Amino acid sequence: MLKPKCLDGRQSYGFTNVEGGYILPCCHCDTKDGYVEFESLIQEKFKITNVDSIEEILHSEEWQDFYDTLINRPTKAPDTCQKFCSHHYVKKEITYTDPEGRIRHKKY
């Protein structure tokens, strides 16, 4: 199950300075693999210096199709989204001993 953080307000958009700067769905997309995976969102027409507003980018057909994929076709979502926005993704797990001496695990 996919829980897109970029759609529920839990994650801010990422910004990459690759060749002039682009908006990406989140910081996890800002990798060499991400540039290939999100190439439809990294086009010359979406370069920050080529638009009048961020909304112009986010309301584009390409971005709307990306959002539609996340919502209506999550199995076709990019691998980055599958990894970081799935219900089983664990950002961090810690092990500690509680005051009674029991070993505990907590996932964040």
C-alpha positions in Angstrom: 0.0 0.0 0.0 1.3 3.4 -0.9 1.0 6.4 1.4 2.4 9.3 -0.6 3.9 11.8 1.8 4.0 14.4 -1.0 0.2 14.3 -1.2 -0.7 14.4 2.5 1.5 17.2 3.7 4.1 15.2 5.6 6.9 15.8 3.1 7.9 19.0 1.5 8.9 19.1 -2.2 12.6 18.5 -3.0 14.7 20.9 -5.0 17.6 19.9 -7.1 20.1 22.2 -8.6 20.9 19.9 -11.5 21.3 22.1 -14.6 19.4 25.1 -13.2 17.1 23.7 -10.7 13.9 21.7 -10.7 11.2 20.8 -8.2 10.9 17.1 -7.3 8.2 15.3 -5.4 10.5 14.9 -2.4 14.1 14.8 -1.3 14.3 11.0 -1.9 14.0 11.6 -5.6 17.1 13.7 -5.7 19.5 10.9 -6.8 21.1 9.9 -10.1 18.5 7.1 -10.3 15.8 9.6 -9.5 16.7 11.8 -12.4 16.0 8.8 -14.7 12.9 7.7 -12.8 11.4 11.2 -12.7 12.6 12.4 -16.1 9.1 13.4 -17.1 9.2 15.9 -14.2 12.7 17.1 -15.1 12.2 18.8 -18.4 13.6 22.1 -19.6 10.1 23.7 -19.4 10.0 22.8 -15.7 13.2 24.5 -14.8 12.6 27.0 -12.1 14.1 29.8 -14.2 11.6 29.0 -17.0 8.3 29.4 -15.1 6.4 32.2 -13.5 5.3 30.1 -10.5 5.7 26.8 -8.8 2.0 26.2 -9.4 2.6 26.3 -13.2 4.9 23.2 -12.7 2.7 21.4 -10.2 -0.5 21.8 -12.3 1.2 20.6 -15.5 -0.1 17.5 -17.3 3.1 15.6 -16.4 2.8 16.3 -12.6 -0.9 15.6 -12.7 -0.2 12.3 -14.3 2.4 11.6 -11.6 -0.2 12.3 -8.9 -2.8 10.2 -10.6 -0.4 7.3 -10.7 0.3 7.6 -7.0 -3.4 7.6 -6.2 -5.0 5.4 -8.8 -2.2 3.2 -10.0 0.2 2.8 -7.1 1.7 -0.4 -8.4 3.0 1.6 -11.3 4.5 4.4 -9.1 8.3 4.9 -9.3 10.5 2.6 -7.3 11.5 5.5 -5.1 7.9 6.1 -4.1 7.4 2.4 -3.6 10.4 2.3 -1.2 9.9 5.5 0.8 6.1 5.8 0.8 5.0 2.2 1.4 3.3 1.2 4.6 6.2 -1.1 5.5 9.0 1.5 5.2 10.9 2.0 8.5 13.0 5.2 8.6 14.7 4.3 11.8 14.5 1.5 14.4 16.1 1.7 17.8 16.6 -1.0 20.4 16.8 0.0 24.1 16.4 -1.4 27.6 13.4 -0.1 29.5 13.5 0.7 33.3 12.4 -2.8 34.1 15.3 -4.3 32.1 13.3 -5.5 29.2 14.7 -5.1 25.7 12.4 -2.9 23.5 12.3 -2.0 19.9 10.8 1.2 18.5 10.2 2.0 14.8 10.0 5.6 13.5 
